[in-house]
Amino acid sequence: MSAEVTIERRFRGPPDSANGGYTCGLLAAAVEPGPAVEVTLRLPPPLETPLAIERSDGGARLLDGDRLVAEAVPAAAPELEVPAPVPPGEAEAAKRDSPLWRSHPFAGCLVCGPDRPPQDGLGVVCGPIEERGVVAAPWKTFEWMSAGDGTVRPELVWSVLDCPSGLAGMLDPDLGVTVLGRLTALLRRPAQIDTEYVAIGWPIDREGRKLHAGSAIFDRDGEVIAEARATWIELRDQAPGYGA
């Protein structure tokens, strides 16, 4: 069974490819969670291009013609030690002081791009809270994100789980710019429209050019509504100090 999807330029990460988390969320919708879904990106997801979603054997593949862009499979819940919640005031201060306002390799990113206005992007411009070992930002939801029932579209929740885990790399001064390779996400309950959340990311470990990191979204009561574990790949020939 197959379907077709086209990712609009609005949902970009780098200038010429889709946001990784958004792409993962679109493909994850074709898979029955087990309770999470693991999505591996094989190529930069193209924009404004008809892509096929093929379902088989409980998983799904995203194809650009005969090129494999991404594949998704049911997965166990990610093994994470989620840090303590970051209060909204601390998250707001981290966003305000984020180095991304001064320098961002993908300033038009759907999720964390400082060039995107609130009614166009997601506004999750994370900054470091070094004493906590995390990066954090508030996330305010708006009507344009709605699935039509008062909740946020799941692919946008996947998006918010994406960038904070990658931006956790700013806590490693030797790490250059990274791009998403794999995201395993567990959506515990839907995000609501016209609601404020806090998104965080934290590094787990590093293997050469691979950064393993976690992310979570908290409600105002400090409860986790979604969490993820990600693998990020450092781009070659990049200066260290992501967002510095």
Secondary structure, DSSP 8 states (H G I E B T S, - for coil): -EEEEE--GGGBSSTTSB-HHHHHHHHHTTS--SSEEEEEE-S---SSSEEEEEEETTEEEEEETTEEEEEEEEE------------HHHHHHHHHT-GGGT--TTTT-TTT-TTS-TTTS-----EEETTTTEEEEEEE--GGGB-SSSBB-HHHHHHHHHHHHHHGGGGSTT---EEEEEEEEEE-S--BTT-EEEEEEEEEEEETTEEEEEEEEE-TTS-EEEEEEEEEEE-TT--SSTT-
